[in-house]
Amino acid sequence: MTLKIRITEGTAPYEQVRAQISEQARSGALPVGYRLPTVRGLAEQLGLAANTVAKAYRALETDGVIETRGRNGTFVAAAGSAAERAAAAEAQGYAERVRRLGLSESDALGAVRDALRAAYGG
């Protein structure tokens, strides 16, 4: 696993850690089951505070990219299925909410398109 933190970049260090691990897991560079360094170990390696790495790991676990197995360590999870389940659940919640708000399907889809463009820089 290779991570590069650029302090001069406008992105917070924890977000850089999160994004790079997530991308490497998605691309297969970090295979499912790969054991990640401990929070302290990675923090020392990158010259970051342990809380910074812990925050990134918590976000990755919430996203289903990694899983913590207690004292056994932290591993790359089968991200595809967990991420897809989480996305489907969020989409279902969104669909129910916009329907209750009285938005048309077209307006709801437009809002999603705008949000995705903003999130993905497109």
C-alpha positions, 0 to 999 in steps of 0.5 A: 500500500502506497499513500502520499499525503500532500500537506500543501494540497487543500484537501484535509490529510484524513480525507487524502488517506480515506480517498487513497485507500478507497481508490486502491481497494476499488481498483484491486491494488489492495485486494479483499482481505488485505491487512492494513497497518495499525492506526498508530503504524500508519500515522507514524509512517505518514507523519500524521497524528493517530487521530487523523488516521483513525478518522480516515479508518472510521470513514472507510469502515462506515463506507464498507471499504474496510472492516475491523476484526477486533484485535486481529486487525483491519482488513479490506472488505468486499467493498463492492457489495457493501458499497452497493447495499449502502447506496441502495439503502440511501437511494431508497431513503431519498426516494421516499423523502422526495415523494413525501415532499411532493417532488416529481420524479423528474425533479428528484432525478435532476437533484440527484444529477446535480449532486453527483456532478458536484461530488464527482467534479463533472 
